[in-house]
Amino acid sequence: MDMKILVVGGGGREHAIARALSCNSDVQIFSAMARRNPGIARLSERVLIEKETNVQRIREFAAECGADTAIIGPEAPLEAGIADALEEAGIPCVGPNRIAARLETDKSFCRRMMEEHGIAGCPQYRIFHDAAAACDFIESHDGDLAIKPIGLTGGKGVRIMGEHVDRAGAVEYVNQLGGDVVLEERLIGEEFTLQAFVDGTHLAPMPLVQDHKRAYEGDMGPNTGGMGSYSMPDHRLPFVTAADYDKALQIMKDAVAAMKAHAAPYRGILYGQFMNTREGPKVIEFNARFGDPEAMNVLSLLESDFPELLCRIVEGNLAASDATFAKKATVCKYLVPEGYPDAPVSGQPLSIGDTGSALTYYANVEEREGTLRTLTSRTLAFVGIADTLAEAERVAEGAACAVDGRAFHRKDIGTQEVLDRRCRHMQEIL
């Protein structure tokens, strides 16, 4: 199969996408990104440096390259209608159109859709467009709430009362946002991510992954885009029962069916972030693309031919059995600049030593005269793959420690201690 595939996006997630595509020698990769990612560039025939939301220029570039299909990494170009524009140019796109992408880009739309179609796992919620009304609700509500900006925030906009802010802080935050918020019940439990390939009707699920949002070990510090993640050899998680998994997958299927009923068939990658609660899985949010870092866990395990999967998605003949993954554990650890996320130190040189068998993914990093330098966000990710979680963690940790420079990572991600703590917490709330 001779294919030309356009990858849009320039982070660690997109490097994982490009690497998975490059496993097929008959594929030519073209890439469009706002800043040159050295890892993606090395795999690409041509690179366009352009804002990923410049839909017109990327469509022109795709046509110039003769792209057969495109896969979209980040959410912002989806909101800008890049899938719509590429489809209009006759280039099939693995990524939902602007309307279907509202599952992620408009939290009020997502909650209303779930309620309208009776989809399980929807938390109690209220939608506000007026700051005073939202603040009054916070002041009068007995329990803790999750404050969610309605639009995109790069995965960093949610504030949880009792965890990130107190009641006064919640009111202040709503005023900062101008009142366009969804206020939801605070969910107590353990988070997990279920991602799936979707062709508009059918889903092919991927292994479960758990991400770590807090910057520092022990789940301390400010929220980030994700400091790392892990998956287990059986593709499940020990605090998610078979019944919990089945419920989460059914919620995903119901969401896809609902979008089809809305005349907005969902095609691409659907990311379900769930909280496993006493009542079972509840939907924290849907994302309209691969997670970052979760993409690096699942795509590093993918055994199926990735370009062939993309063809099945755009042709609408996807089956669950089309996506197969190695029965191994993964641990992903992100290296981030000193001071991240609040005051990251950029422009600092990094030197990569012996990373062993770990896979290395480039993220927000630049290469100047052969030297890698930090920028302002997550820099490099290392993925260990092994038969056991302990061995995968050892590989990832060894690779992360092999980098010299003003950067840090969470040493506890993927350790048995953290996993045991997650399991104990789940037992305590049941």
VOGU-3710 file (C-alpha; in Angstrom, 3 decimals, decimal comma):
1> mdmkilvvgg> 0,000/0,000/0,000  1,612/3,258/-1,176  0,127/6,049/0,933  0,863/9,686/1,592  -0,358/10,716/5,042  -0,428/14,197/6,546  0,118/14,497/10,307  -1,073/17,785/11,832  0,517/18,764/15,155  3,982/18,990/16,622
11> ggrehaiara> 3,965/17,461/20,117  4,831/14,153/21,717  1,438/12,746/20,743  2,072/13,559/17,081  5,589/12,093/17,226  3,975/8,860/18,462  1,499/9,011/15,561  4,284/9,579/13,038  6,407/6,775/14,466  3,480/4,331/14,305
21> lscnsdvqif> 2,852/5,316/10,676  6,557/4,940/9,832  6,466/1,251/10,768  4,931/0,724/7,293  7,697/1,311/4,743  5,160/2,018/1,981  3,960/5,176/3,724  5,257/8,694/3,111  4,679/11,099/6,007  4,106/14,817/5,605
31> samarrnpgi> 3,719/17,049/8,617  2,312/20,443/9,537  3,140/21,998/12,887  3,535/25,366/14,561  7,086/24,673/15,728  9,571/22,212/14,265  9,565/18,949/16,197  12,938/17,251/15,515  11,530/13,734/15,912  8,605/14,244/13,535
41> arlservlie> 10,754/16,151/11,032  13,171/13,225/10,731  10,305/10,935/9,750  8,732/13,366/7,271  9,214/13,867/3,532  8,178/17,526/3,862  7,421/19,786/6,823  5,183/22,850/6,909  5,857/25,238/9,807  2,543/26,989/10,279
51> ketnvqrire> -0,080/27,588/12,956  -2,131/24,439/13,169  -5,309/26,530/13,087  -4,391/28,062/9,691  -6,806/25,699/8,000  -6,494/27,207/4,516  -2,688/26,925/4,379  -2,677/23,372/5,700  -5,291/22,379/3,119  -3,098/23,854/0,385
61> faaecgadta> -0,056/22,002/1,742  -1,978/18,712/1,845  -2,980/19,183/-1,789  0,592/20,091/-2,777  1,858/16,897/-1,179  -0,846/14,754/-2,772  -1,927/13,502/0,649  -4,241/10,495/0,546  -5,467/11,080/4,068  -4,717/13,191/7,143
71> iigpeaplea> -4,701/12,552/10,875  -5,148/15,432/13,295  -3,305/15,433/16,621  -4,410/18,483/18,657  -7,884/19,789/19,420  -7,508/23,442/18,333  -7,403/22,744/14,560  -10,426/20,471/14,926  -12,345/23,341/16,497  -11,153/25,536/13,628
81> giadaleeag> -12,714/23,114/11,123  -9,629/21,505/9,635  -11,409/18,201/9,036  -14,194/20,001/7,168  -11,683/21,868/4,986  -9,663/18,773/4,117  -12,772/16,765/3,300  -13,946/19,572/0,990  -10,583/19,273/-0,806  -11,154/15,531/-1,260
91> ipcvgpnria> -8,705/14,481/1,458  -10,275/12,100/3,995  -9,498/13,040/7,562  -9,034/10,941/10,698  -10,453/13,543/13,033  -14,039/14,721/13,557  -15,533/17,691/11,757  -16,205/20,915/13,631  -19,693/19,880/14,757  -18,690/16,419/15,973
101> arletdksfc> -15,595/17,847/17,701  -17,941/19,788/19,990  -17,890/16,685/22,184  -14,605/18,165/23,395  -14,639/21,805/22,377  -17,978/22,689/24,015  -18,515/21,134/27,441  -22,082/22,408/27,625  -22,902/20,670/24,314  -21,406/17,422/25,607
111> rrmmeehgia> -23,461/17,405/28,809  -26,696/18,335/27,033  -26,095/15,607/24,462  -25,556/13,001/27,170  -28,691/14,076/29,017  -30,834/14,253/25,874  -29,866/10,744/24,802  -29,954/9,214/28,279  -26,291/8,256/28,178  -25,079/6,790/31,447
121> gcpqyrifhd> -22,218/8,273/33,447  -23,250/11,942/33,212  -22,541/13,841/36,448  -25,055/16,307/37,856  -24,322/19,641/36,206  -25,494/23,212/35,639  -24,539/25,460/32,697  -23,987/29,193/33,249  -23,265/32,162/30,985  -23,490/34,740/33,743
131> aaaacdfies> -20,773/35,080/36,385  -23,091/36,406/39,103  -25,543/33,526/38,711  -22,722/30,965/38,726  -21,192/32,517/41,849  -24,559/32,515/43,612  -24,894/28,804/42,850  -21,418/28,091/44,246  -22,170/30,047/47,416  -25,461/28,232/48,016
141> hdgdlaikpi> -24,353/24,705/47,035  -23,598/22,341/49,923  -20,951/20,101/48,343  -17,784/20,616/46,356  -17,989/21,356/42,643  -15,864/21,051/39,520  -15,560/24,372/37,666  -15,109/23,805/33,926  -14,701/26,548/31,323  -17,047/25,792/28,435
151> gltggkgvri> -14,367/26,136/25,735  -10,876/24,716/25,196  -8,191/25,311/27,833  -5,407/22,936/26,801  -6,322/20,437/29,500  -5,485/22,862/32,316  -8,669/24,868/32,883  -10,618/22,722/35,349  -10,585/23,669/39,037  -11,907/21,304/41,692
161> mgehvdraga> -13,205/22,641/44,994  -11,555/20,898/47,905  -8,577/20,015/45,713  -7,441/23,092/43,776  -9,530/25,911/45,276  -11,777/26,650/48,242  -15,235/28,207/47,850  -13,860/31,756/47,698  -11,271/30,665/45,143  -13,982/29,050/43,046
171> veyvnqlggd> -15,958/32,302/42,993  -12,846/34,251/42,039  -12,074/31,786/39,227  -15,602/31,995/37,786  -15,319/35,792/37,736  -11,977/35,498/35,913  -13,639/33,293/33,300  -16,487/35,730/32,770  -19,164/33,243/33,767  -19,166/30,839/30,776
181> vvleerlige> -18,826/27,684/32,870  -20,232/24,277/33,555  -20,502/23,530/37,276  -20,565/19,822/38,074  -20,648/17,613/41,122  -17,175/16,714/42,313  -16,495/13,089/41,398  -14,622/10,923/43,900  -12,778/7,847/42,696  -9,947/6,826/40,393
191> eftlqafvdg> -9,472/8,225/36,907  -8,821/6,114/33,839  -8,734/6,709/30,093  -10,362/4,592/27,403  -9,529/5,575/23,822  -11,025/4,124/20,655  -10,698/4,318/16,893  -14,095/5,330/15,451  -15,397/5,216/11,852  -18,676/7,026/12,503
201> thlapmplvq> -20,492/3,906/13,675  -18,051/1,276/14,920  -15,448/1,440/17,683  -12,141/-0,393/18,107  -11,029/0,134/21,720  -7,460/0,578/22,912  -5,809/-0,473/26,214  -6,803/1,413/29,359  -4,308/4,027/30,560  -3,985/6,131/33,688
211> dhkrayegdm> -2,451/9,612/33,408  -0,845/11,695/36,180  -1,771/15,393/35,998  -0,016/16,796/39,080  3,483/18,164/38,563  5,207/16,577/41,558  5,590/13,151/43,097  2,843/11,972/45,401  0,274/13,763/43,203  1,299/17,133/44,600
221> gpntggmgsy> 1,610/20,529/42,951  -0,266/22,257/40,138  -2,086/20,519/37,314  -0,208/19,980/34,058  -0,992/18,579/30,624  0,133/15,211/32,019  3,452/14,168/33,552  3,245/10,553/32,442  1,053/7,486/32,263  1,050/3,719/32,410
231> smpdhrlpfv> -0,831/0,706/31,085  -0,927/-2,933/32,182  -0,094/-6,147/30,272  -3,751/-7,258/30,229  -4,819/-3,838/28,847  -7,011/-3,227/31,906  -6,360/-1,594/35,295  -6,652/-3,419/38,635  -9,130/-0,889/40,074  -11,441/-1,150/37,032
241> taadydkalq> -13,618/-4,275/37,087  -14,812/-6,062/33,960  -18,275/-4,617/34,598  -16,800/-1,102/34,952  -14,940/-1,524/31,659  -18,049/-2,749/29,857  -20,030/0,248/31,154  -17,345/2,695/30,024  -17,155/1,149/26,557  -20,943/1,234/26,249
251> imkdavaamk> -20,926/4,930/27,161  -18,442/5,522/24,336  -20,616/3,561/21,903  -23,701/5,475/22,996  -21,917/8,799/22,482  -20,950/7,795/18,941  -24,542/6,706/18,226  -25,833/10,013/19,601  -23,554/12,016/17,322  -24,749/9,993/14,350
261> ahaapyrgil> -28,336/10,755/15,383  -27,364/14,455/15,458  -26,341/14,128/11,773  -22,727/14,641/12,848  -21,097/11,192/12,546  -17,970/11,010/14,685  -14,883/9,792/12,823  -11,406/9,708/14,272  -10,113/9,044/17,780  -12,493/9,272/20,729
271> ygqfmntreg> -10,928/9,702/24,158  -13,085/9,004/27,174  -11,752/10,236/30,489  -13,641/8,484/33,268  -13,791/8,629/37,035  -14,460/5,210/38,495  -16,804/6,013/41,385  -18,852/4,050/43,893  -21,655/4,093/41,315  -19,382/3,001/38,463
281> pkviefnarf> -17,682/5,025/35,719  -18,699/8,660/35,262  -17,599/10,803/32,313  -15,155/13,547/33,287  -14,866/14,580/29,651  -14,579/13,381/26,082  -11,656/14,452/23,911  -11,823/14,452/20,130  -8,278/13,111/19,621  -5,569/10,986/21,209
291> gdpeamnvls> -4,522/11,921/24,710  -1,046/13,214/25,401  0,702/11,282/26,961  -1,759/8,354/26,575  -1,153/8,146/22,811  2,435/7,175/23,507  1,367/4,210/25,640  -1,129/2,729/23,204  0,597/3,489/19,896  3,852/2,034/21,221
301> llesdfpell> 1,964/-1,253/21,684  0,028/-1,209/18,410  0,574/-4,395/16,395  -1,944/-3,678/13,631  -0,841/-1,803/10,526  -1,642/1,790/11,493  -2,129/3,146/7,949  -4,521/0,289/7,227  -6,476/1,219/10,357  -6,748/4,793/9,120
311> crivegnlaa> -8,108/3,519/5,803  -10,766/1,474/7,589  -11,764/4,512/9,638  -12,261/6,774/6,621  -13,959/4,011/4,608  -16,379/3,228/7,445  -15,632/-0,489/7,688  -13,806/-0,655/11,021  -14,162/-3,702/13,271  -13,125/-3,993/16,914
321> sdatfakkat> -10,750/-6,817/15,979  -8,859/-4,572/13,537  -6,881/-2,939/16,363  -4,508/-5,339/18,120  -1,946/-4,451/20,756  1,010/-6,268/22,323  0,190/-7,807/25,695  2,817/-5,807/27,516  2,972/-3,070/30,129  4,013/0,487/29,309
331> vckylvpegy> 5,243/3,384/31,411  5,604/6,877/29,945  7,558/9,560/31,809  7,676/13,167/30,635  10,732/15,338/31,139  9,754/18,983/31,743  11,733/22,235/32,178  12,644/23,463/35,638  9,811/25,604/36,979  7,151/23,874/34,885
341> pdapvsgqpl> 4,223/24,521/34,694  4,104/27,945/36,377  7,510/29,426/35,469  9,328/27,095/33,054  12,960/27,820/32,240  13,388/27,782/28,465  16,427/27,733/26,189  18,389/25,336/28,390  20,532/22,641/26,716  19,675/18,975/27,142
351> sigdtgsalt> 21,983/16,049/26,546  20,518/12,560/26,063  22,668/9,680/27,235  22,019/5,926/27,009  18,236/5,435/27,050  18,422/1,658/26,694  15,367/0,033/25,120  13,019/2,951/25,872  11,244/4,743/23,051  12,017/8,472/22,916
361> yyanveereg> 9,373/10,963/21,825  10,121/14,620/21,204  7,581/17,172/22,410  8,048/20,913/23,141  11,773/21,025/22,423  13,909/22,646/19,765  17,157/21,622/18,137  19,739/24,349/17,596  23,056/23,468/15,931  22,690/19,863/16,999
371> tlrtltsrtl> 21,765/20,661/20,606  18,335/20,086/22,100  16,981/22,953/24,185  13,985/23,299/26,471  11,032/25,472/25,570  8,119/26,282/27,886  6,218/22,993/28,076  6,791/19,251/28,246  10,072/18,431/26,534  10,785/14,721/25,996
381> afvgiadtla> 8,860/11,557/26,807  10,320/8,126/27,405  8,260/4,950/27,130  9,346/1,680/28,673  7,710/-1,484/27,307  8,049/-4,834/29,088  6,225/-7,946/30,261  5,625/-6,429/33,697  4,832/-2,956/34,974  7,908/-3,023/37,225
391> eaervaegaa> 10,239/-3,708/34,318  8,567/-1,131/32,077  8,968/1,444/34,867  12,634/0,537/35,271  13,248/1,093/31,540  11,395/4,435/31,461  13,068/5,681/34,642  16,531/4,736/33,380  15,941/6,651/30,165  14,593/9,743/31,927
401> cavdgrafhr> 17,594/9,759/34,260  19,945/9,574/31,257  19,173/13,184/30,303  21,429/15,958/31,592  20,039/19,478/31,838  17,712/21,765/33,762  14,672/19,502/33,609  12,841/17,094/35,901  10,385/14,204/35,804  8,164/12,319/38,229
411> kdigtqevld> 10,056/9,287/39,445  6,969/7,683/40,992  4,914/7,178/37,801  4,422/3,505/37,066  5,715/2,315/40,448  4,017/-0,399/42,447  3,642/1,999/45,346  1,471/4,368/43,290  -0,564/1,495/41,844  -1,181/0,070/45,321
421> rrcrhmqeil> -2,306/3,482/46,527  -4,794/3,722/43,645  -6,208/0,287/44,462  -6,510/1,094/48,183  -8,303/4,333/47,390  -10,806/2,501/45,186  -11,455/-0,030/47,947  -12,011/2,745/50,484  -14,783/4,412/48,494  -16,691/1,235/47,626
//
